[in-house]
Amino acid sequence: MIFNSLQFLLFFGIVTLSYFSLKWNGRWILLLLASCYFYMVFVPEYIIILFATIIIDYLAGIWIENQKNPVKRKWLLTLSLVANVGILAFFKYFNFISENIEHVVHLLGSDTHVPRLGTDILPGILLPIGLSFHTFQAMSYTIEVYRGNQKAERHFGIYALYVMFYPQLVAGPIERPQNVLWQYHKYFRYDWENVKEGLIRMAWGLFKKVVIADRLAMVVDPAFGHITDHNGTSLLVAACFYSFQIYCDFSGYSDVAIGASKVMGFTLMENFKSPYEAASIAEFWRRWHISLSTWFRDYIYIPLGGSRVSPVRQYINRFIVFLVSGIWHGASWNFVIWGVLHGFYQTMGQLRDRFMDRQGITVPSASWYRGLQIVLTFGLITLTWVFFRAITLRDALLYFKGIASISVHDKLQTPLNANEMIFCLLLIGFLLWKENRYFQIPTRSNVKFWAIFSALVVSCYLFGVFTANQFIYFQF
């Protein structure tokens, strides 16, 4: 079930009204059943895989907490993590590994076919939707129990709800257990302020998705789908538009998830903080997909030594983190290169900062200098998004080759006319202005709330692109 559908609006309304009419014992059951239904709308059979991981980590958490022997505790945690990563790797990376093995075998002169998942093995099986997200959330639970930061959850239904809570189930935010588990035990009374804040957040998220992201997709999709039919200028514009498309698409999902939760009283973590206002790649990652970047920081970077080790080891650790991040995003060399590029950017940024410190060079505090840094950072980020969006590595290289052929004589090749392109630019400008001036839309005044909420809803209806486009991050 996708957020930008009438089916979800009806589902959300019915579940929320029912939620406030029940006592606590009925609420968690309602939310768990609703979450199961929400997930099963995509492919019903995949809920079996989801519940398998839930049972594994529920038992692992209790066993880890009860076990006093440090060695056995570590073994239990390791087994839990291996089980989670194993399930994720099997469904997400089996074919990627098979394809590369087959390619190597062919280079050696053999025509051996290596079996593929979904065709040769388990015909018809696909990657379960949102598997990477709820796998990481489940792993954070057992790790935090092992570290002593979270008590093992004895209530199986509440733990299942922690993993399956429908607003964040498919694309996050990836929550820590200590942030949300206690909330599922709490009875939240109806609060009009929470409802206003949540509904505005949902409306803004849908506006970003259907009005901005899906409209920009009308320029982006043809360019990446038919690269050779477009000149350099058109490809460059489409790449820039994709930077805003993926941001509005993904952050729009997070806004709806956070807003839907807030209506019922739950508070989820912020996942984006105006990332295209970042003046460096390091700052970008403090603002983009915060729940994932902090996950990698807490569970990979810091355990590897973090910033407590030598500078060379720090660089290696960062490369490892971004390599894993690239692989997490997708089973493709495109994503590996995307992750490596971000690791390279971070390393170059650190080397530059160390050099400037040694030379006593201070960074200018003038606003024009920060503006220049923001533009440069956006350009570097946009280049990496080409690898993220292109279907194959060959397509990505072909795309860069097309951009390299840019000429002042190029005419913009796009399905949209001049007025529609201007409208796209105005939407991007409005997005940047709003997120710079109002990170959260004020809702204390009922008059302002109804005016802004109505304006967003009407704008979605009048200017939205309703083609049932799935959110980009559903594929991860």
Secondary structure, DSSP 8 states (H G I E B T S, - for coil): --SSSHHHHHHHHHHHHHHHTS-HHHHHHHHHHHHHHHHHTT-GGGHHHHHHHHHHHHHHHHHHHH---HHHHHHHHHHHHHHHHHHHHHHHHHHHHHHHHHHHHHHTT-------BTTTBSTT----TTHHHHHHHHHHHHHHHHHTSS-----HHHHHHHHH-TTTTTT-----HHHHHHHHTS-----HHHHHHHHHHHHHHHIIIIIIIHHHHHHHHHHHHSGGGS-HHHHHHHHHHHHHHHHHHHHHHHHHHHHHHHHTT-------S-GGG-SSHHHHHHHSSHHHHHHHIIIIITTTTTTSS-HHHHHHHHHHHHHHHHHHH-SSHHHHHHHHHHHHHHHHHHHHHHHHHHHT------HHHHHHHHHHHHHHHHHHHHHHHSSSHHHHHHHHHHHHT--TT-----SS-HHHHHHHHHHHHHHHHHHHH-SS---SSHHHHHHHHHHHHHHHHHH---S----GGGG-
